[in-house]
């Protein structure tokens, strides 16, 4: 038995429907017997290894099991956090907001697309405030938020330096910024179709820009790599705004 099989749960709906139609039309005794034998082989392998958990030990994140999805885990884990006033920059249609807004004292979404703003308002209802605006010139007062999220947006911003400076401006002292973006890559023709105007950012560059904006960086590193070619890498940065400005030493 080979290691390849159709993962129906991961198939796009259109592909899954095509698969179901084709499968219903196939009536081949050999295929049926092969399927039954394959199921038996897999079952015996699992039993020999102590069952499914033991069989995937060490690479559990690579395998599906019923109900154990990234979405399900994310929805559960947000219950461990209590957030203050959150700003979600480039919030799109409010997908992330729908996960987090129930754990925040207040939740504000910002997006420059009027269509996305409308979609977010429909999705979130009264659960969050949704505002149209530009990340490089945000319509908020200084020190307005405890948490600012910039998730997969920086590559779409014409002036990333200005965007990072704006994040620092609207953060309260002690507040935290979370930035997720593509790492520097050599495939701008692929990402341009998604509205990207920059071919990613090196962790060192992002770290320097966050510090230049007055933030203290806790982490800025490549945290994941896609399995499919061209294997885009993702940079995650966590930074905080100092609770009080550092005092300069007097020259003697």
Secondary structure, 3 states (H helix, E strand, C coil): CCCCCCCHHHCCHHHHHHHHHHHHHCCCHHHHHHHHHHHHHHHHHHHHCCCHHHHCCCCHHHCCECCECHHHHHHHHHHHCCEEEEEEECCCCCHHHHHHHHHEEEEEEEECCHHHHHHHHHHHHHHCEEEECECCECCCCCCCEEEEEEECCHHHCCCHHHHHHHHHHHEEEEEEEEEEEECCCCCHHHHHHHCCCCCCCCHHHHHHHHHHCCEEEEEEEEEEECCCCCCCEEEEEEEEECCCCCCCCCCC
